[in-house]
Amino acid sequence: MNEKKGHKTATTWQKGMSGNPGGRSPRVGPNGESLAELARGKTQEALEALVEVCNDRAHPQRVAAANAILDRGWGKPKESVDLDARIEGAGIPIIQIVRAGDAADRAD
């Protein structure tokens, strides 16, 4: 099986062509369901598992489970960003992005 580099075989694709031009099928379930549809079908079980972990005071992932429940119920919290852009010297913009929680630290 000494094939030279660039040697074309029966399965070699032309440059710029894909062996799977349609991409992976979005339908993965036995009845043609999408991955998202299959996952949504397990929502109740997943939430019950998260609640179980959250209620176990000794579980090391308790806080992560609580955050996952809150994120799914209320959405992830919005993160605000302060943007300070000014042009100095040769006209090169200087942009400084500061997280809202860090802004108080920088005010000192």
Legacy VTK file of the C-alpha trace (Angstrom):
# vtk DataFile Version 3.0
C-alpha trace
ASCII
DATASET POLYDATA
POINTS 108 float
0.000 0.000 0.000
2.637 2.496 -0.960
0.580 5.367 -2.279
2.401 8.417 -3.476
1.375 11.787 -2.118
-1.263 13.270 -4.382
-2.117 9.884 -5.887
-5.762 9.701 -6.806
-7.780 6.660 -5.834
-11.408 5.767 -6.424
-12.391 7.626 -3.226
-10.278 10.743 -3.743
-12.391 13.891 -3.952
-11.660 16.684 -6.346
-10.152 19.821 -4.825
-12.907 21.999 -3.409
-15.444 19.164 -3.374
-16.837 17.507 -0.289
-17.515 13.831 0.212
-20.666 14.862 2.064
-21.916 18.048 0.381
-25.171 18.113 2.344
-23.391 17.904 5.683
-24.524 15.792 8.586
-28.250 15.232 8.677
-29.988 17.331 11.321
-32.215 14.331 12.021
-30.606 11.862 14.382
-33.426 10.119 16.217
-35.062 6.836 15.241
-38.176 8.703 14.062
-36.293 11.584 12.464
-36.158 13.810 15.526
-33.433 16.447 15.813
-30.944 16.341 18.656
-32.676 19.343 20.241
-36.048 17.559 20.099
-34.580 14.449 21.716
-32.968 16.547 24.464
-36.184 18.476 25.116
-37.931 15.162 25.628
-35.644 14.535 28.599
-36.230 17.955 30.207
-38.283 16.679 33.145
-35.763 13.932 33.991
-32.841 16.342 33.687
-34.514 18.924 35.913
-35.331 16.257 38.500
-31.670 15.155 38.496
-30.492 18.751 38.946
-32.958 19.286 41.796
-31.780 16.054 43.441
-28.145 17.204 43.287
-29.106 20.699 44.437
-30.947 19.310 47.473
-28.012 17.092 48.518
-26.057 19.406 50.839
-22.976 17.162 50.658
-22.814 16.981 46.856
-19.781 18.810 45.408
-21.747 19.964 42.340
-24.619 21.446 44.356
-23.948 25.066 43.373
-23.459 24.139 39.710
-26.814 22.329 39.737
-28.525 25.326 41.356
-27.023 27.660 38.737
-28.138 25.338 35.930
-31.706 25.344 37.281
-31.763 29.132 37.598
-30.229 29.639 34.149
-32.849 27.430 32.548
-35.723 28.972 34.475
-34.744 32.643 34.309
-32.058 32.803 31.616
-28.411 33.630 32.134
-27.834 37.028 33.713
-26.929 39.829 31.328
-23.368 41.073 31.576
-22.896 44.771 31.053
-19.689 46.215 29.683
-18.394 49.790 29.884
-16.622 50.904 26.742
-14.153 53.777 26.694
-12.822 54.621 23.231
-10.650 57.656 22.512
-8.117 58.639 19.889
-4.698 59.769 21.059
-1.551 60.765 19.238
-1.322 59.416 15.695
-4.998 58.651 15.427
-4.795 55.054 16.615
-7.929 54.265 18.609
-7.407 52.922 22.090
-10.312 50.823 23.275
-10.588 49.668 26.870
-13.299 47.197 27.792
-14.068 46.905 31.491
-16.549 44.525 33.046
-19.168 46.207 35.198
-17.895 44.462 38.344
-14.326 45.544 37.568
-15.305 49.173 36.966
-15.594 49.847 40.704
-12.077 48.476 41.251
-10.655 50.761 38.528
-12.420 53.856 39.894
-9.997 53.981 42.839
LINES 1 109
108 0 1 2 3 4 5 6 7 8 9 10 11 12 13 14 15 16 17 18 19 20 21 22 23 24 25 26 27 28 29 30 31 32 33 34 35 36 37 38 39 40 41 42 43 44 45 46 47 48 49 50 51 52 53 54 55 56 57 58 59 60 61 62 63 64 65 66 67 68 69 70 71 72 73 74 75 76 77 78 79 80 81 82 83 84 85 86 87 88 89 90 91 92 93 94 95 96 97 98 99 100 101 102 103 104 105 106 107
